[in-house]
Structure formats: C-alpha cells, structure tokens
C-alpha cells in the first residue's frame, strides 16, 4: 500500500469515528459526559422509587410522562425498586439508563464506576436548582457532578389518628418502646420499621437525642460502641414490630386493613391514605428525622444517552417538579416549582417540609473512615447486622 493510500485510509477511519461520536451525542470516549444532545434513540429506561415516574394511570391529574414521550419520541419504561440496595443491584446488573438514587446509594454507584459524570452545561435549568443541592456531597465528587437533583424530603412518623385519639405523637418512642397508646391498646404488633440497613440510622438519631452520653454526632458515622447501642435498641424494637416494610403499597394496605398504628414512612403513603379517606396523619418528632435527597443518575453504559439527557432536562422543569411534590409529598429540587402549581397549591412546599432541611439527617452510605482519624462501622456490617436483627438475633 503506498503512502497516499495509507493517508487516505487513516482519514476515512478518523472520519467514521468522528461521525459515530456525533451520532451518539457528542462523546468519543466511553464513560465521558456528552458534549451535545443528539437525536433520541426512541426509549429511556429508569429505575425509580414508587410514585416517582407517573403517567396518569393511578390519577389522570398526575402525568409527567405522556407529554415527554410525545415531544421527544423517547418511550419511558420504569422499574420500581423498593430499597436503595435493590437500586444498586439493578444498576450493577445493567440494562437501565437512569436511576433516582438516594444518598445511601449514590456514592456506592459513583465509587463502583456504575454511573457517569453529567455535563451540567447540557442541563438547561441547572441554575434553577436549589443551591444547597447543586453540589451536594452525595452526587458531587472531586468537583464532578454525577447526577441531577430530583426531589427531597423526610422519613415521617405516620400514625393512625384514631389510635392516638386525635393527638399527634411527638416522639419516635411510639415505635421504639413498648407502651399503651391513647386508644388503650398496646403498640406491640401494631408498629412497623423500614426493611433496610439504613434504618439503623433512625435508631442512632433517636439515641442521639435521648442518650447524649453516647456522643453520637452523625447517625451514619457510628463508632463500635454507638453502633452496638443502636442495634440493642433495634433488638428491643423487634419485639414490637408487626412487619418490616419496604413496599409502599403493602404498607398502605397494612394501615388500611391490618390495624397498624404507627411507623416510619414516606409522605407518599400518607398522601395516598389521606386521599382514600383513611384516618392517617404524619409528623416529624422532636428527635428530628432521617430523610432522602434523590438524584437522577446515568449508567456508565447507558444504551439511550440522548433520551436520558432529554429526561434529565425534563425532570427539573417546574411543572413536573411541582406536580411530583404534590403527588409524593416531597419538596422540589427547583424552588420556583413551589409557586403557581395548581396541584401543589401555595402552601404545598411548607406542608411538605421545605423549612425542615436543616432538621433532616439525609441518607448517606456509612464508611469505615469517618475523618479525623475516627473509625466507624462500614455499611457492609450494617447490612449483615440488620439482617440478624430482623431475624431475631
């Protein structure tokens, strides 16, 4: 092959590579963020919490999928996950484009190389996101953003108003300690706890308030002594728990038909039950609450990257943000969504807890090195020990 043919051959190969990069949305390096959004691939698959991606099937008023599909040609498919551990497992298996990850999953996905950096220049509404969330530690590493903030909120204490004779409980002790409730019946067998290792933080938060001598500062950064104290509290709680819940709809059924009086829950279940006319209310007790700040993250090998970026942009428009907050009982990541949304109403963000940001201990993955030379119990031990607690050990 002469020199002219060699030069021509390399030119053709280079041109093909360039065209391939452009057609995929402007990135020639696997895992690198897109530099421009190209033509949609016709689909986008999302792992999400229950109630997060609605197309009007439960209530026609709550639909932020149909218009997106019509405008972009990207058909949305959703896999509902009940826990953060399930989300991590599904994303590690692959086959999904996006995930609405909470803080106890997001850093695991980043450190595992499962999700990719997001080019925020391609997110048109990035500047409208709440500043406290834009560079939050659960999705920002070394100055790189690995997702787009979606919604946030607290894990509330949901209770049956008839069981509490119309008076709101002011402490988490109603689910942690045996007692007679205002309706004259014991809480034994009538309370629930979350079926996830991160619930250990709820016990730690309770102890932080009631046993300050333990020195708990961060319920996700526990020394061995603090961790053991939390486990002991959970073992005592085990005697009271009728069910460890992880499916929102099963918990809804339990409060409707099984006489459950109190449990940690999400505002989503509270809203559904109240909408159905059940005697249900919720509160953030004196000890505070754990909570979640969820981020939509993109798989490193997303099959539909252009549609994924289109959804990321769609996910923070004020209409969707307000409608979702009204549906789920959460707080928008875009504060402007609090104003003028018919479903959320003018008081919606205050009702959903927008002023409680500093009272919430947001989910994050426990690690062994908690800084300043302090050794803490890592997450894998949270997993094994919580399984033992649920099993009665």
N, C-alpha and C positions, 0 to 999 in steps of 0.2 A: 504494500500500500504506500503510495507516495505521500510526500509531506502535505500537499494540498488536500488530499482525501482525508488524511488524519485530522487536519484542522477543521474541515467541513464536518466530519463525524462528531468531533467534540462539540462543535457549535450546535448541531442538531440535538445531541444528548442534553446539553445545557438548556436549550430552548424548551425541550419536552419537560424537563424538571421544573423550569420556571412556570410553564403553563399549568402543570399539576399543582404546584403550590398555590397559584392564583385561584384555580378552580376549587381548592379545598378551603378557601377563605383567607389566604394570605400568609400561611406559615409553611416553611420548607423543612423545619426541624421538629421531629416528633416530640411532643410534650411542651413545646414552646407556645406561648399565647398567640392567638390570631392577631394579625395586623390589620385586617379588614374583614367585614362580614360579607360572605359571598352568597350565592343562590342557595336557598333552603333545600335540604335533602328530602323533604316530604314527611319527616317524622321526628319526634323527640320523646325519649323515654325518661321518666322521672321516678325516683324512689322518694316517697314523701310520707309525712305523718298523716294520720286520718284527718280529713277535713281541710287539708291544705290546698288541694287542687280540685276545685268543684266545677262541674259543667251543668248545674241545674237539675241534676237527677233527684236530689233529695228535696230541694226547694228551687223552683224556677228563678227566684229572685237572686240566687247566688250562683253566678255562672261567669267565670273569667277564662274559660277555655274556648267556647264556641267561636267568639269573635276573633280570638287569636288564630285559630285554625283557618278561619275564612280569610283573614288578612294575609297570612304567611304561607298557607298551604302545608304547614307543619302539623301533622296529626299527633296529638298528645296521648301517650299511654302512661298509666300510673301504677306503680307497685306500692301498696300501702305497707309500711313497716311499723311494728308496734314498739320497738325499742331501738336505742342507739346502737347496741351491739348487733342487732339484725341489719341495720343500715350499713354498718361497716362490713359485715359479712357479704351482703349483696353487692356492694361496690367492689369488694375484693374479688368476687367471682367474675365481675364484668358483665357487659351486655346492657348497661344503663348509661345514659348521658349525664344526668344531673341527680343530685340528692339534696334534700332540705335538711342539712346536718345540724344537730345541736352541738354545743361546746364540748360535750364529753365524747364526741365522735370526730369532730373536725380536725383536731391536731393529730389524731391517730391516722386519719386519711392523708394528711399532709406528710407526716413523717414516713408513712409507708409508701409514698410515691404513687398513691392511688388517684389523686386529683391534681389538676394542673393550675398554674398561675393564670389569673384573669387579667386581661388587658382592660383596665378601667377606662381608657380613652374610648373604648367601643361601647361603654355603658353611658348612654346619653343623660340619664338622670342621676349619675353618681353624686353630683354636688348637692342633690336634694336629700340625700340620706342623712339621718341624724349623725352629727359629727362624732359622738361617743361610739358609734358603731362602725364608722368608716374604716378605722384602723384597729379594730378590736383585736385583742391578743389571740382569740380563738380562730381567727382566719387570716391573720397577718403575721408572716414570719420573715425576718430579715428585710423588712420593707416591702415585701411582695404580698399582694392580695390573692387569696386562693378561693374567693367566693364573693357573692353579693348578698348583703344582709337582707333578710326576708321579713321576719316578724319576731317579736319578743314578748315575754310575759312570765307570770309566776305560777308555781305549782300551788294551787289554792287548797284550803281546807273546805271541802264540800260536805254539807250536812243536811239532814232531813229536819226541816223546821218543826215538824210535829214532835220528833224525838227530843228536841231541845226546847219545846214549849214556847217557840217563837223568839227565844233569846239567843243571840249569836254566841257561840263559844269563843273565848278569847285566847285560848292556848291549844297547842298541839297535844297537850296531855290527854285529850279525849281519845286519841288513837294510840298513845304510848303507855298509858297507865290504866289499870282496871278501876272502874268506878261505876256508880249508878247514875244514869243520865236523868235529865229532868222529867222524862216520861215514866220514871220509877223502875226502869229495867236496866240491867247491867249492859255494859258495852261489849262484853265478851261474845265473840262470834258475830258482832254487828259492825265491825270496823274492817277496813282494808288497808293494804300497803302496796306500794308500787313494786312490781316484779322486775327489778333491775338493780344491779350492783350500785349504781349511782345513788340509790336511796339511802345508802349508809350516810351520805352527807346530810340527809334530813335528820337522822338521829344525832349526828355531830352538831348540827345547828341548834337542836333542842338542848343538848348538853352544854353548849357554849353559853347559853342564857342561864340555865339552871345550875350548872356546876362550873362556875368560872375558875375554880381552883385547878381545873384540868389544863387551863391555858390555851384552849382552842382559839385560834385566830381565823383560820381559813378552814371551812369544813371539808375541803378537798385536799388539804395538806395536813395529814394526821400522823403524829408520832405513833410508835407502837402502843404506848400507854393510852393515848387518846382513841386510837382505833379499837383497841380491846374494850374500852368503855362503851363505845358506840355499839359494838357487837353485843355486849351484855344487855344493853337497852333493847336491842332488836330481838334478842332471845326471849326477853320478858314479853315483848310485844307479840311474839309468835303465839303466845297462849290466848291472845285476844282476836287475832286475825281470822276472819272467815274465808277470805280469798286474797291472794296476791294478784293484783290486776295488771295487765299490760294491754289488753284490748279495750279501747274506749267504749265500744258498743256493748260489750259484755258487762262492763261496769254500769253503763246506763240501765241495762236490764236488771242488774242486781239491786240498784237503788229503787227501781220501779216495782220489782216483784219479790225480792228476797229479804226485805226488811233491813237493808244496810243503813246505818245511822250516820256514819262519818268516814271520811277517807281523804287522803291526798288525791288531787285530781287536776285536770286541766279545765280552764274556763269553757272549752268546747263542750264537755259533758254537762256542765252547769247550764249552758245556754240551751242545749237540746232538751234537757229535762224540764227546764222552766217553760220552754216553748210548748212542751207536751202537757203543761198544767200540773206537773208534779210539785210537791211542797219541798222545794230544794233552794238552798242559798249557799253562798260561799264567803270566805273571809280570809285575810292574811292575819294570822295571830300575832301576839305580842313578840314572839321569838323571831319574827320575820319569816322568810320562805326561800326555798331554792327556786330556781327558775331557768329559763332557756332563752337564748338569743340565737335564732336559727339562721343559717347561711346557706344559700343555694350554691353548691359546688359542682364542678365539672370534671368528669372522669378523664384521666390522662389519655385514654384511648377512645374518647367519645366518638361513636360512629356517625353522629349527626352534629358536628360542631357549629355549623352555621345556624341551624334551627335552635341549638342550645343557647347561642348568644342572643338570638331573637327572643327566646323565652326569658333570659336574664334581663333584657331590657323591658319586656312586658311586665315582669314580676314586680317592678318598682314604680309602675305608673300609679298615680294617686287613686284612680277608680278602683283598681284591683286591691291596693293596699287598704283602702277604707272598707271595701266590701268584705275582704278576708278578716279584718279585725272585728267587724260586726258579727261575722259568722262564727269565728273561733273564740272570740273573747280575748284576743291578743292585742298588742299595741303595734301600730305600723312602724316600719323602719324609716318611713318618709313622713316626717311630722305634718307636712302640708295635707296629708290624707285625712287628718283629724277635722278639717274644716270643709263643710259643704257636702258631706256624703250623706245621702238620704237614709241609707241603711244603718250607718254608724251613729247618726244624729250628732248634735252639737256637744252632747255630754259624753259620748261614747268612749273617747280616749281616757277621760278622767275615770269613768266607771271601770274601764279595763286596766287601770293602774299605771297610767303614764307618769304619774308623780311618785311611783314606788321604785323607780330604777335603782336608787341607792339602798333600798331595803332588801334587794334580791341578791342572793348568792348564786350567780349564774353557773350552770353546769360546766365543768371542765374535767379533763382527764387527769386523775391523780398520778403523780410521778414520784420516783424514789428521791430524786434530788430536788428538794423544795427551796433551795437557795440558802445563802449564809451558812453553809456547812451543815444544814439541818437535814436529817434523813427521815423520809416519810414512807408510808406503806404504799407501794405501787399498785396500779389498777388491777394487775392480774391477781393479786391477793384479795382485792375487793371482790372479784368475780368468784373465786373459789370459796371464800368465807361466807358470802351472801347465799350461795347455793346451799351451803351447810346449814345456815340459819333457817332458810325456807324448809329444808328437810328435817328440821327439829334437832339439829346437832349444835 
